[in-house]
C-alpha cells in the first residue's frame, strides 16, 4: 500500500454515502450471492474493487503487483 501524495491518508466520502463499488458489493449480498459458491470469483473481484475504492477515498492506492513467492 502506498499513499498517493506521500503523506497521511485524507478523509473521503462521509459515512452513509455508498460509492459505486461499495454499492455493487452490497447488491451482491442482497441477491444472495454470499450463499452461492459458484460466485466466489465475482465476490473476490467486488471485494478488491471495494477495497481499492475505499483506500482511494483516503489518498491511498493498492499496488497491483503480487508479492514475491518463496
C-alpha positions in Angstrom: 0.0 0.0 0.0 1.2 3.5 -0.8 -0.2 6.9 0.0 -0.9 8.8 -3.3 0.6 12.1 -2.0 3.3 10.7 0.2 1.6 11.9 3.4 -1.1 10.6 5.7 -4.5 9.5 4.3 -7.1 12.1 3.6 -10.8 11.9 4.5 -13.1 10.8 1.7 -16.8 10.5 1.4 -18.7 10.6 4.7 -20.4 7.8 6.4 -23.6 6.6 4.7 -22.5 7.5 1.2 -22.0 4.4 -0.9 -19.6 4.6 -3.7 -20.1 2.6 -6.9 -18.0 -0.5 -5.9 -19.5 -0.5 -2.4 -23.0 -0.4 -3.9 -22.2 -3.4 -6.2 -20.7 -5.3 -3.2 -23.9 -4.7 -1.1 -26.1 -5.7 -4.1 -24.1 -8.9 -4.4 -25.1 -9.9 -0.9 -28.6 -8.6 -1.2 -29.1 -11.0 -4.2 -27.9 -14.0 -2.0 -24.5 -14.1 -3.7 -22.9 -14.9 -0.4 -24.7 -18.3 -0.4 -23.7 -19.3 -4.0 -20.3 -21.0 -4.1 -20.2 -20.7 -7.9 -20.0 -16.9 -7.5 -16.8 -16.9 -5.4 -14.7 -15.2 -8.1 -17.2 -12.5 -8.5 -17.2 -11.9 -4.8 -13.4 -11.7 -4.7 -13.4 -9.2 -7.6 -16.0 -7.0 -5.9 -14.1 -7.1 -2.6 -10.9 -6.0 -4.2 -12.6 -3.2 -6.1 -14.4 -2.0 -2.9 -11.0 -2.1 -1.1 -9.3 0.0 -3.8 -12.2 2.5 -3.8 -12.2 2.8 0.0 -8.4 3.3 0.0 -8.6 5.9 -2.7 -11.1 7.9 -0.7 -8.3 8.3 1.9 -5.5 9.0 -0.5 -4.0 5.5 -0.7 -3.8 3.0 -3.5 -3.2 -0.7 -3.8 -0.3 -1.7 -5.9 -1.4 -4.3 -8.5 1.7 -6.5 -8.1 1.7 -9.8 -6.3 4.3 -10.2 -3.6 7.3 -12.4 -4.4 6.7 -16.1 -3.7 9.3 -18.0 -1.7 
